[in-house]
Amino acid sequence: MQTFCSFLTSLCYLLTPVSGLQTIVGKYGETVEVPCNKGNAKAEDIFITKWKYTKADSSTGDLLVKSGGQNAIASSDVDYLGRVNLTKDLSLRIAQAKLSDQKIFTCMVVIGTDIFEYPVQVKIEKAPSAPTITNQATKMEMGKLTTLGECSTKDANPAANIIWLKNNIPLVADEKVIKLTTDVQTDKTTGLLSTFSKLEYAAVKEDLNAKFACAVQHKSLASDLVSAPVTFVINYPTEKVSLQVISADPIKEGDNVTLKCKADGNPPPSSYSFHIKGKKVKIENSDMYTLTSVTRASTGEYKCSLVDNDTIANSANITVMYLDINMTRGKIVKHLDESFEATSTVNAAGVPQVSWSKNNAKLNAPPKFDKLKYSDSGVYECVVSMAGIVRKASFELIVQGAPVINKLTKRRSNDGNFKVLSCEAEGSPKPTVQWSINGTNATETPYVEGRITHRITIIPTVNLTVNCTVYNDLGQASKSLDVSTQDSSDQTRVAVGVVIGVILAAVAIGLIYWIYMKRTRQGTWKTGEKEDGTLEESKKLEENQSQKAEV
């Protein structure tokens, strides 16, 4: 058999490939299947099949030989011992693919008296590892080219490509602001390739919160592998400061106001100077200054600056809102029919809103009276508001006057057994009511708007005159009322009763006479007699009855 194989080997030098070079790609560490004649070879037609490979020095090495229906015989090649075998369609199967398997494998077949060779180029790919960033810079100075970090990816074939990203946008080297250095190293044992990329970058102020990452590109990958993003501390000097006013809005007297100075440098200054009403105050280890219990005098311009450079500064205006109301307060006493006008003086930082109310009821205008009435008495309140500030002032207006009696009346009680006397008076202070007689069930209405009504109940036994007297500190007034045992309404009822009695009596007499005359006529008709003068007497009698009825 060995002699036969040597014969085939010598014969191969006389052959040339009968087909173009086919290329297949296998995965590192996996099984690679190399087809014979692109898988079109038919085992039953083939007398001898042989797989060989081309070495680096262009010489060949044998792998497998199969004759007819016999089993394939493997060569003793150390690199492929136990790793190769044939499939049913005579394809070469290589297990645990390595980079050293990247070579040309040739399938030689003998069909009848013809010999054919089918060469196949095998390439092995290995996906790279995920990228990592190492040797990161602790800080960066603005405008200075600084090594930001190194990105690496390992164990790939072919070598992977590394790109750098800032906020997901690829960086392009220009050797001034961006400089990229790439290195590829080969593992001595596996032959796999590792790629290293160093980024040198000149930062700008806007990069303070920028996110940098590196990405790996490889033909075996469907998408790029991207590292975790990193940020860097960027140092740059302060170019400007801003002053922020922290307080309630609007600022009112009594509020606390905090001034906060902010610089655009990194790191920011630890101390600042605050310019407060012409005084320079240095605040260390803080960027804030607090004005406590501000007043209207605190209104003005405030400024902060760097401690060592007053030209880098910023200012802000503070306006303290204030609102004062001056008005007569307490009790104001006026007399009936006097004139009165309420006045108030408002001192404010802006235009205030003014409203008036009386006894908590809103008024459409400030209180002004040409002639005061008792009903004008009450508690008046002025409310002034502006920019969230509210001020209130109130006074009580008291209208006074000597009492007068507006009405003195009498009526019979509902059951008809008593007389109810009412005395309605008006005055301020509240009048005291006094009667000239003693009564029962004395009642008094509430004292409202200077008016009061006093009632008593009496049972008169004789005709009499009753006096009602009202008085207060300013004067008194009296009125009298005649009260009889039977008042005019009683007399009217008696007269009506007499008239009705007379009418009823007349009607009764007329009825009796009519019945008498009727019977008399009936007797005359029965006897056939005719009495002269009967008709005339009847008419006269009827006329007399009619006259009595009218009386």
Secondary structure, 3 states (H helix, E strand, C coil): CHHHHHHHHHHHCCCCCCCCCEEEEEECCCCEEECCHHHCCCHHHCCEEEEEEECCCCCEEEEEEEECCCCCEECCCHHHCCCEEECCCCCEEECCCCHHHCCEEEEEEEECCEEEEEEEEEEEEECCCCCEEECCCCCEECCCEEEEEEEEEEEEECCCEEEEEECCEECCCCCCCEEEEEEEEECCCCCCEEEEEEEEEECCHHHHHCCEEEEEECCCCCCCEECCCECCCEEECCCCEEEEEECCCCCECCCCEEEEEEECCECCCCEEEEEECCEEEEEECCCEEEECCCCHHHCEEEEEEECCEEEEEEEEEECCECEEEEECCEEEEEECCCCEECCEEEEECCCCEEEEEECCEEECCCCEECCCCHHHCEEEEEEEEECCEEEEEEEEEEEEEEEEEEEEEEEECCCCCCEEEEEEEEEECCCEEEECCCCEEEEECCCECCEEEEEEEECCCCCEEEEEEEEECCEEEEEEEEECCCCHHHHHHHHHHHHHHHHHHHHHHHHHHHHHHHHHHHHHHHHCCCCCCHHHHHHHHHHHHHHHHHC
